[in-house]
Amino acid sequence: MKQLRTMQCGLVLLGSLLAGQSLAADKPAVLDWYQPMLLSTPMSGVVEQVYVSSGQRLKPKQKLLRLDSRGFRARVSKAEAVLSRATESHAEAKLEMERAQELFDRTAISVHDRELVRIEFAKAIANLKEAKAELVQAKLELEYSEIRAPNAGIVLQVFAHKGQTVVHRSQSKPLVAMASMDKMLARAHVSAEDLEGLKIGMRMDVRLQGQTLTGKVHRLGMEPVNPQQPPMYLLEVEFDTAAKSYRKGQEASIILP
């Protein structure tokens, strides 16, 4: 009987130790956005319309903001007109070149006269290329006057408002901040021993609101994040949100192997 009680006590103690190890394997973490983006435009202008607000879900290519496009559209129209004239001039210069070559073959004009026609044709070719490039640039500027979501996600913050003047000289000013909703990061501070054997891309799950979500190691810290002893290092795990909404700063835990 005494041996039985001793075995039972040993099993209870072992169970307590195992439970303690299991709990120790769960490292407290906080959520952060996965690859947040600050969106802007390289163009200067006046904000004509803001289409989104903080917390709004986004579809890929959804329109977020637009500058006053009248000036950009005018440049496109001008570039199209210049291209039209350059195309006509090129066609005419090409015919002149063909005539000059024919006359030269019949020794009706000199080498000098043919060379003059060839120079004009070369100018027409250059003007046509320049006009095409100007039209491409004008269309790009019109396209850049709008900001669209590069992928599905959520609006974190809007820094612009209707009527605001946007001036870009050397650096673009952020106008909208967004992040993906399909993935998030769980960040924890762990010991060097906890990082032993871990590799980037290695499966590691996240416990959040009573659920276990599939994840993988995203970043392994190489320098301490705290000045105290013992040193602690950053461990980041990216995980699929399973179409649920979470917020930055929410508490979670990373399940170490």
C-alpha positions in Angstrom: 0.0 0.0 0.0 2.9 2.3 0.9 4.5 1.5 -2.5 1.3 2.3 -4.3 1.0 5.7 -2.6 4.6 6.4 -3.4 4.0 5.6 -7.1 0.9 7.8 -7.1 2.8 10.7 -5.6 5.5 10.2 -8.2 3.0 10.2 -11.0 1.4 13.4 -9.7 4.8 15.0 -9.4 5.8 13.9 -12.9 2.5 15.2 -14.3 3.1 18.5 -12.6 6.5 18.7 -14.1 5.3 17.9 -17.6 2.5 20.4 -17.2 5.0 23.0 -16.2 7.1 22.2 -19.2 4.1 22.4 -21.5 3.2 25.8 -20.1 6.8 27.0 -20.4 6.7 26.1 -24.1 4.0 28.7 -24.7 5.8 32.1 -24.9 3.7 35.2 -24.4 3.5 37.3 -27.6 1.7 40.3 -29.0 0.3 40.6 -32.5 1.6 42.9 -35.2 0.8 43.6 -38.8 2.5 41.5 -41.5 4.2 43.7 -44.0 2.4 47.0 -43.4 2.6 49.4 -46.3 2.7 53.2 -46.5 1.1 54.2 -49.8 1.7 57.4 -51.6 2.0 58.9 -55.1 5.1 60.4 -56.8 2.9 63.1 -58.2 2.1 66.6 -56.8 -1.4 67.9 -56.8 -4.5 68.6 -54.8 -6.5 65.7 -53.2 -9.8 65.6 -55.0 -11.3 62.5 -53.3 -10.6 60.1 -50.4 -12.5 56.9 -50.8 -11.6 54.9 -47.7 -11.3 55.3 -43.9 -9.5 53.5 -41.1 -10.7 50.0 -40.5 -12.1 49.5 -44.0 -11.4 46.2 -45.7 -9.9 46.4 -49.1 -10.1 44.4 -52.3 -7.1 44.2 -54.7 -6.8 47.3 -56.9 -9.5 49.1 -55.0 -9.3 52.9 -55.3 -8.1 54.7 -52.2 -7.4 58.3 -53.1 -7.3 60.5 -56.2 -5.7 63.8 -57.0 -7.3 66.4 -59.1 -6.8 64.8 -62.5 -7.6 67.7 -64.9 -4.0 68.7 -65.4 -2.9 65.1 -65.9 -5.6 64.5 -68.4 -4.7 67.7 -70.3 -1.1 66.5 -70.6 -2.3 63.2 -72.0 -4.4 65.1 -74.6 -1.5 67.3 -75.5 0.8 64.3 -75.8 -1.7 62.5 -78.1 -1.9 65.6 -80.3 1.9 65.8 -80.5 2.1 62.1 -81.4 -0.5 62.5 -84.1 1.5 65.3 -85.8 4.8 63.4 -85.4 3.2 60.3 -87.0 2.1 62.4 -90.0 5.5 64.1 -90.3 7.2 60.7 -90.1 5.0 59.3 -92.9 5.7 62.3 -95.1 9.4 62.2 -94.4 9.5 58.5 -95.2 7.9 59.1 -98.6 10.4 61.9 -99.3 13.2 59.6 -98.4 11.9 56.9 -100.8 11.5 59.5 -103.6 15.0 60.8 -103.0 16.5 57.3 -103.1 14.7 56.6 -106.4 16.0 59.9 -107.9 19.5 59.1 -106.6 19.4 55.7 -108.2 18.6 57.4 -111.5 21.4 59.9 -110.9 18.8 62.7 -110.9 20.0 64.1 -107.6 23.4 64.4 -106.0 24.7 62.6 -102.9 24.4 65.8 -101.0 20.7 66.3 -101.8 19.9 62.7 -100.8 21.8 63.2 -97.6 19.7 66.3 -96.7 16.6 64.3 -97.2 18.0 61.4 -95.1 18.8 63.9 -92.2 15.2 65.1 -92.3 13.9 61.6 -92.2 16.1 60.8 -89.2 14.7 63.9 -87.4 11.2 62.7 -88.1 12.0 59.2 -86.6 13.5 60.9 -83.5 10.5 63.2 -83.1 8.1 60.2 -83.4 10.0 58.2 -80.7 10.0 61.3 -78.4 6.3 61.9 -78.9 5.6 58.2 -78.1 7.7 58.5 -74.9 5.9 61.7 -73.9 2.5 60.0 -74.2 3.6 57.0 -72.1 4.9 59.4 -69.5 1.7 61.5 -69.5 -0.4 58.3 -69.1 1.8 57.1 -66.3 1.4 60.4 -64.4 -2.4 60.2 -64.8 -2.3 56.6 -63.5 -0.1 57.7 -60.6 -2.6 60.4 -59.6 -4.7 57.6 -58.1 -3.7 55.4 -55.3 -5.0 51.8 -55.4 -4.6 48.9 -53.0 -1.9 46.6 -54.3 -3.6 43.6 -52.6 -6.5 42.7 -50.3 -6.1 44.1 -46.8 -7.3 46.7 -44.3 -6.8 50.4 -44.0 -4.8 51.2 -40.9 -4.7 55.0 -41.2 -5.5 57.8 -43.7 -3.2 60.8 -43.6 -4.9 62.8 -46.4 -8.1 64.7 -46.7 -10.0 66.3 -49.5 -8.5 69.6 -50.6 -5.1 68.8 -49.2 -2.1 69.9 -51.3 0.4 67.2 -51.9 3.9 68.4 -52.9 6.6 65.9 -53.6 10.2 67.1 -54.2 12.7 64.5 -53.0 10.6 62.1 -50.9 7.0 60.9 -51.2 4.7 61.6 -48.2 2.6 58.7 -47.0 -1.1 59.2 -47.6 -2.6 55.9 -46.7 -1.4 53.1 -44.5 -2.7 49.5 -45.0 -1.8 46.0 -44.1 -2.7 42.4 -45.2 -5.5 40.7 -43.3 -4.6 37.2 -44.5 -1.5 37.0 -42.3 -0.2 38.6 -39.1 2.9 38.3 -36.9 3.1 37.1 -33.3 6.2 38.7 -31.6 7.8 37.3 -28.5 10.9 37.9 -26.5 12.6 34.7 -25.7 16.0 33.4 -24.4 18.9 32.3 -26.5 18.2 28.7 -25.4 14.6 29.0 -26.8 16.0 29.9 -30.2 18.3 26.9 -30.3 17.4 24.6 -33.3 14.9 27.0 -34.8 15.1 28.0 -38.5 13.4 30.5 -40.7 10.3 28.9 -42.3 10.1 26.2 -39.6 6.5 25.4 -38.6 5.5 27.0 -35.3 1.9 27.6 -34.3 0.3 30.5 -32.5 -2.3 30.2 -29.7 -4.9 33.0 -29.9 -8.3 33.4 -28.2 -8.4 29.7 -27.4 -7.5 28.6 -30.9 -4.3 27.2 -32.4 -3.4 28.8 -35.7 -0.9 27.5 -38.2 2.3 29.5 -38.5 6.0 29.5 -39.3 9.1 31.2 -38.1 9.5 34.6 -39.8 12.4 36.1 -37.9 15.0 35.1 -35.4 16.6 37.9 -33.4 20.4 38.0 -33.4 20.8 40.9 -30.9 19.2 41.4 -27.5 16.1 43.5 -27.3 16.6 44.3 -23.6 19.5 45.9 -21.7 18.9 43.7 -18.7 20.3 40.2 -17.9 19.6 37.6 -19.0 19.4 38.9 -22.6 16.1 38.3 -24.5 15.8 38.0 -28.3 13.1 38.6 -30.8 11.1 35.7 -32.2 8.5 36.4 -34.9 6.0 33.9 -36.2 3.8 34.6 -39.2 0.5 32.9 -39.2 -2.7 32.6 -41.3 -5.6 34.5 -39.7 -8.2 32.1 -41.1 -10.3 35.0 -42.4 -10.7 36.4 -38.8 -10.1 40.0 -37.8 -7.4 40.6 -35.2 -5.7 43.8 -34.1 -2.2 44.9 -33.5 -1.2 44.6 -29.9 -3.6 41.7 -29.0 -2.1 39.1 -26.7 -1.2 35.7 -28.0 1.3 32.9 -27.3 3.9 31.2 -29.5 4.0 27.4 -29.1 7.6 26.4 -29.0 8.5 22.8 -30.2 
